[in-house]
Amino acid sequence: MLRLYLIRHGKTYGNTLGRYIGRTDEPLCEEGRKGLAEGSYPPVHMVYSSPLKRCLETVQAIYPGHCPLVEPLLQECDFGDFENKNYQELAGNPAYQAWVDSKGQLPFPGGEHTEAFRERCRRGFLKVLEDIEGKKGEKFWEEAGPEDTKTGVALVIHGGTIMSILEAFGSPKKEFYSWQVQNGQGFSAWLDEEAYEKRDEVRLYEIHPISPFAGLSV
């Protein structure tokens, strides 16, 4: 079994205003940095990250000894015409109202289709698993036993990315929005490596929340 941690980046200025921050490459804001500094996160042996600043800066804040492996497919959704705006700023926009009425199923005008985004995130997650599998012969895996918590792997990514991964691979099954998570928080999960190696299925089990203020919930 492999322990995985899916952690959402810290707050950005746009997050504090409730804006749709997807491809906008914002850094963390001061509030976000402070929250991460006060947090307690589980130890890991490897870290993967989205290439956007807010994720890379979160890695520096919570795992300063690690150089993250970057996976571009794990970037947040491209919100298109809604990018860097909040619902107040979009009030009266017919395209936005149509998107709301569709319960988020319509494509973002000028951006990504919801299902295309989720499928991209799933492909990115599977690429990470393949990369982890390819590193199993390296020295650090041999030095730590299977129960050593430091053999855990963190993915420092985005809220929508986490929801996409857990909707597809979480067990028991839950719908997309049930996996929402606040900035700087996330989930821990176990991957059944034996099933993964046989390519029978990819399934994440025993999913528990991670809080920066309460450490790891077990």
N, C-alpha and C positions, 0 to 999 in steps of 0.2 A: 504494500500500500504506500502511496506517495501523498504526503500532506501538502496541500496547496492553499495559498492565501490570496484572495482576490480583494485588493484594496483600492478604494477610490481616492484620487488625488485630493490634496487640501484645497481650501477655498481660494477663488480668484475674485477680483473686483466684480466681474460680471455675475458670478455666483451670488454675491451678497445682494445684488439687485434683482435676482430671479430671472436673469436673461438666459436665452438659449445659447449656450457656449459650446460649439462643436469644433469646427476647424479653426476658429479664432485662437491664435496661439498666445494666450495670456499667461503671464507668470503668476505665481501665488501672490496674494495680497498679504499685508502685515497680519491681519486676523488669521489667515490661513497658516502662516508660518508659526504664529504663536500657538495655535491649536495643536499643530503637529509636534512642536517642541515639548508640549506638556503631556504628550501621549505616551503610551506604552504598547509596543508592537512585538509580536512573536519573533524569535530569532530564526533566521533562514540561512541557507547556504548559497542560494542563487536568487537573482532578481531579474524579472523581465519587465519591460516598460513600453508604453506608448511613446512615440517620438516627440510629443508635444511638451512644451516647457513646464506646464503645471505638473505633469507626471514625473519628469526628470528631476525637477526641484523637490518633489515629494520624496523621491528615492534618496536624494542627498540629505534630506531632513531626518528621515526615519531609519535609513540603512546607510549611514555615511561611509562605511567600509566597503561598500559594494559598487562595482561598475556595472550598471544594468545592461542587459542584452535587449536591444530595441527591436520591436516587431511593429512595422507600420500598419498592418491590418487591424491592429487593436485600437486605432484612433477612434475618437468619438464620431458620431453621425455628423454629416454635413447638413445643417439646417437650412441651407439655401437662403431664400428671401427673409426667413425668420431669424437668421443668424444674428447674434449679439443684440437681440431685442427681447423684451418681456411682454407679458400678456397685456399690460396697460398700453404699451407702445403699439401693439398690434390690434387693439380694440377698433372695430369698425372696418378692418381689412377683410373683404369677402373671402379671400383665399384662406386666411387664418380661421375664420369661422367655419368654413367648409371642412378644414382639417380637424378642428375640434369636434364637429358633428360626426365625423367619421371615426371618432375615438382613436385617432392617430394612425389610421390605416391608409390614408392617402399619402402619396409622395410629398415630400417637402418641395414647394415650388422653387425651381432652380437648385435643388439639393438632391439628397438621396431618397430613394424609396425605402420605407421602413423595412421591408423584408430583405432588400438588397443589403442594407446595413447589417441586419442581424446575421445574414448568411456570411458576410465578410468577417464579422467578429468570430463566428464559429470556425471559419477557415484559419483565422489567426491563432485561435486557441489550439487547434489541432497541430498547427505548425510548431507552436511552443512545446506541445507534448512530444512531437517527433524530435525536436532539438534536445529536450531533456533525455529522451531515450538514447540518443546518440552520444550523450556524455556519460552514460552509465559506466563505461570502462575507464573513465578518468580517475585520477588518484583520490580526489576528495570524496567520491562515492565509496571507494574502498575503505577509507579511513573512518567513516561513520557507520554505525550499525543502523539497521532499519528502524529502530525505535528512537534514534537520536533526533530530537526536534530540530536540530540544525540542518538536517537533510531536507527540511521543508523548502518550498519554492514560492516566492511571492510574485504576483503580477500586479504592478502598480498601474492602474488603468483608469477608465472613465465609468461613470454611473451607467450609461447606456450599454457600454461594452460588458460590464458585469451582468446586467440584466439579460443580455442576449446569450451569454455563455450559460448562465444558470437556467434560463428557460429551456435551452436545448439539452443540457446535460445533467441538470440537477435532479436528484431523487430524494423524496417523491416529486413528481411533476407539479409545477406551479406555473401560472401565467406570468407573462413578461413583467407587468407592473408590480407584482407581489415581491419582486426582488429589489425594489428601490432601496437605496442606501445613501446616507449623508456623506458629505465631504470628510475625508480622513478615516472613514469607517469601511467595513467590508465584511467578508465571510471567510471562514476556514472550511475546508472540505477534504475528504479523502478520495483519491482516485484508485480504483481497482486496477492495479497495473497488470495483473495476470489476464484479466479480460481484455484490457487494452492491447497487450502484446499479441493476443490471439485474434485481435480485430473483431471480436464478437460484438463489443459495444464500448462506448465511452460513457461512463456514468460517474457522477460525483455524489458521495454519500456523506452522512453525518455532517450536514452543513450547519454551522453555528456562526452567530454574529461576532465581529471584532469591533471593539470600541476603543478609541485612543485613550479614554479616561479610565476604562475598567480593564484594560488589557484584553486577553483572550477569554471569551466565554466558552466554557467546556461543558 
